[in-house]
Amino acid sequence: MKWGFEPDRISVGDWESRMPAVPVEFEEKCRFLRQIVPGGVRYLFSPYEYSCRGDVLLRRLKFDSSLEALRLWAFLFSEKDRLFLAKENGWKIVAAMKDLGQVPVLTYAFPETLTFYADELWWAPCFSEEPHLLDEAAKLGAGEELCFVRAALGAMVTLDYFPKPDLCIAGVGACCDDFSAIMQLIEGLGYPVHWWEMAARFDEPLESSTGVYRETGQGGSRYLSDTRLFLEGQLQSVVRRMEELVGMEATTDMLAGSRTLFNTIRGQVSELRDLVYSARRPPLPGLEMFLSEFIAIHTCSEPEESVFVLQGLLDLVRKRIERGESPFGCSEPVRVFWVTPPTDASLITILEDLGGCIAGTEYLISHAFLKLSTDVEPVSAVAENCLDDCMTGSPGFRARRVVEGARRYGAEGVIISGISGASHCPWDEMSIRLAVERELGIPVIAFDVPFSPGRPSEQVVNRIQGLVELLQERRGTSVSTASPGIMPPPEISSDPLLYFHNSMSTEVDQIRTQKRAGRGVVGIYCEFSPRDLILAAGALPVCLCGSSRRTIPAAETVLPANLCPLIKSSFGYIITNRCPFFVVSDLVVAETTCDGKKKMYELITDRKPQHILELTQKVDEEEAFSHWMKEVERLKIRLEEHFDTEITEGKLRNAITEMNRERTLLRNALLLGRNRPSIVTGLELASLRYRISGLPEHLRMLEQFVLEIEARGRRSGAVCSPAAPRVLLTGCPMAHGSLKVIEVIEESGGIVVVQETCSGWKPLDTLVDEEGDPLEAIARKHFSIPCSCMTPNSGRLELMDRLIGEFSVDVVIDLVWHACHTYSVESWLVEKHVKEDLDLPFLKIETDYSDSDRERLSVRIQTLLEMV
Amino acid sequence: MLEPGSRLQERCLARMETEFNEMREFRDSGGKTLGYLCQGFPPAAAAGLGMWPVRVLSETGIELEDKGGLLVRPDICPLVKVFLGGVSTGSGIYGLVDVWAGLTTCDQTRRCFSELPGLTGAVVHHFQLPATRSDASEAYYRRMVERFCADAAEDGYDQAKALKYANDRFSAGSVLVDAALSGAVSPLDLHWMFHLFHIARPEGLDGILTSLLEDAEPFRPEFRVVLAGSSISLEDVAILSILQSRKVDVVPLHCSGLQSLPAFDLNALPVSGEPRDLAGMAFRSIRCARSRPNEEMFGYIERGIVQTSSAGLIVKTMKFCDLWFTERERFRERMTVPVLVIDTSFSLGETERQIARVEAFLDTMVHR
């Protein structure tokens, strides 16, 4: 596979620009849960996309530039997609808690189960730079006195990151009080919890004269034989509990099979560590190693795919070593051994920017790189591995392991990044610092990493900088003048085209800010949902995601395949929990337009509070309007109750004024399409379809957009040939991710001057009347939208007539998403009207979100345009 | 040590000094004392080995805490820092302990005991007190206590002696149970009596405690509250003092109060001096927030509130004691009486805050 980029450390922006170059065959390899979805679900998306979906810390990191690293990141960030998809398909979801890499060996022996680590959620607030999980935990009593693992409790409340587990397996005893406290609160929420005791190893001092001591085969840790027997019993209890859950007895072969799989993973990670941490110029940056090491315990909830991901990295690393390549270029960075995983992953990027690299780690999971013994029963092997776990022993035991690791990889300094609030960190820090200084004589710095969304703690960065400078001095090389390399938060682009292209990430940031400030969020899917009313309730209306093909395979595990892609995509976003707006919505307005959507809403009632807004469809009858009016009134009452507010007439009028201004600005922008020859492309106009209404920045940018396009028109004239056929696109709505028909039209030489769709002019055709009863005015405006679900829908033809005249249209293309019956059937009327009454060329396109018919569409559209 | 504030307390102090003197003589004659912190340890097992078991819960104050703070980072449990300071300097009762029963309970004590020999040269016998409440966990704990008895048995293990110790302790404990539930003994007097119980040998202690009660000043409370939570050291009396001054009776269900007495909850007389049986009894008597699940702890406190007609619940925890403190919302949710959960330290600056919070709590109770 050709991938023409040198090893480097690159940003999310760099990745985004390189994504089109990713070979298709590589993308095809990256698929998860093949057992559920035939062929598996594609997961190779860019870090930028995941940053838009909420993990905004990614924008501050630097990534290895290889395809294998891209796959690793995508695999990690698609974990929740797997969990939700598996749950939706009836698989058992198990939350392992507190043990580090032992319970999954037992649970994955059972078919149709996925196991995830709730503990891993401790990174979530830092990656999302957003404290809502911590806030949720605090409401239940888990405040700042606990470490960030309290985010797991918050996640159990919100279920943002994983579906409701069928079983939680909680290790307690000789481990961590913080998480023990959290797990108890989780049980208090009503989750089924199986408790098992993690036995203390009592590694020092060994004073028992009557006890029988043994050593673990892999890690050489001493333990009392009683302890192992006890642990075996505890782990047997886990197996029994799983048998009850799954309804199947675990055979030795099943357990041994799982052990083999995990040994493969452990072996891969162990080799990767040795290769990377031993190299003078590491062939892989610290962040990718950080992720890989943790795969040894959590497998990103899919051990089988983990093997492929890790094998890719191993092959890459071997190749780079053979060729003398490194993402660090020619320099030999100073070598730092890192103790305890940093809460803020950007600290690793900062260390590397400053001229350091990671040469060995003790992230509290070093026992998970040891293979499980194959000489004993699988459960005994897992018990033995528990006895190699640093957490269950003394601080001195861990200190020895740090010293051994730092010596082995030739570390020149040690960083101990403590976890704020963690009860074991103060003890470990003291022991490790003393042991390293005494036995290795190299510098050690220790700090607790605070939660500092948006930027790393300056104090911590200064400490790291100081250490790197000291190590450079000790090595005798010139002290680097590198800056900490802190990437500033992305600025809002002043170029309106760029702004609207990237508006999703701005909106994610905005909605979080507003939500944090206490503002409600109402999710909507359709133009019939009155945004004015939602704004009057003080909430933000946000159009939920539904325009990506990527969530369709997940949806098709529940929904029939012969359903419209918009509904499938929307549903897929929900069940894989990938719509960042749905996650924060307080209420979803579910309007009854088409049958598919109406029934889809029934499948998501348990996920968010929902208000059904029944749309009557006899648009010409006053009785139908009366019913609709009542529905709008009911929505008003629901919003008032839900947000504990009164929607006064004054609030309604203000909201109408605000929305009318927004509609007018959007209209002004779309009216740019009237210019002949055209000064704006259909794709540019389509990019204006943002999701959140009522954001002042959007309005400012809309004004700017009009000014820029007009200036461009004056400056350089048309964006296409004066002879380019002018297309009116009618039919189903489109959005980012489903714009292929516009792309094909414009690639074929046409220009889409106006869309008679809900993503174009249709909802903007009339404003809300600012006189008279404001609620009725809102109801009337929305009732007048000429959607194909209305009958008769003569308004659509009338609107088309006007637009065809106003925008000097040469040809009409009717876009119908597969299985959208109302638009598909109505297309016959539209075709007849266009051809017979208006004497214009007409083409009906029936397609979905996939790219597979792009060529076929291209031929058909080119043929049509040539006729004009 | 805390200055006594009543005739009963003066007599308690005098009795404690007598015990300490006898402890010194016991050591001079070759005997060994065994110190322990957690009620989960069965002291009768140490008595069976000929040791003098003593529960060390005193001399807490900023002085020893500062000494302990020289050995560890400051952000750990104040009780553990005091303990480290006490052991490292050999101050007071800490200097009278020959060996320590190091029960791994919370993170702090587990790590403290594992580091203690290296930091101070102290001799520690390690035990894991399981957090889980299963039969297997109880059996594991029994085996650990048996192993300790085998390891430490210089002159064999005397079952009869252990059983007598347990029974004497039961009798002395019964006096305390009656006193605590009577509502007629002031919170501070009761507090002193419990501390005498923790360090004194139990033989004849029931008579001493009974005689002390004869000196108790009349206490006529206006209402009662249950005081739960982690251990309360002898000197840690800010909350008790304010409750007493407001004429509030205290039902001490915390770790160094009635929870130290298996008899109260289980009503079980020890019948065997075997280490495994003593360990099992101690294990079953635990009503700690650390237990998993900790439903028994909630049930114990709920029953205590109902049985004593208490009007409120105060849960006092030490700073950094996550296991009690994180239960605060569930306490508020579950209990049918007003609840105050307060985290405390030994700093003098803290006292005012504790007093202010308890007073505010009492005011709200009065005005309910």
Interface residues (C-beta under 8 A of the other chain):
Chain A: K139 L140 G141 A142 E145 L146 A170 V172 G173 A174 C176 D177 D178 S180 A181 I182 M183 Q184 L185 E187 G188 V193 W195 W196 E197 A199 A200 F202 E204 P205 E207 S208 S209 T210 G211 L224 D226 F230 G233 Q234 S237 G393 S394 P395 G396 S423 H424 P426 W427 E429 M430 S431
Chain B: L71 V72 R73 P74 D75 I76 T104 C106 D107 Q108 R110 R111 C112 S114 E115 P117 G118 V123 V124 H125 H126 Q128 P130 A131 T132 S134 A136 S137 Y140 R143 M144 R147 A150 D151 R290 R292 P293 N294 F320 D322 L323 F325 T326 E327 R328 E329 R330 D343
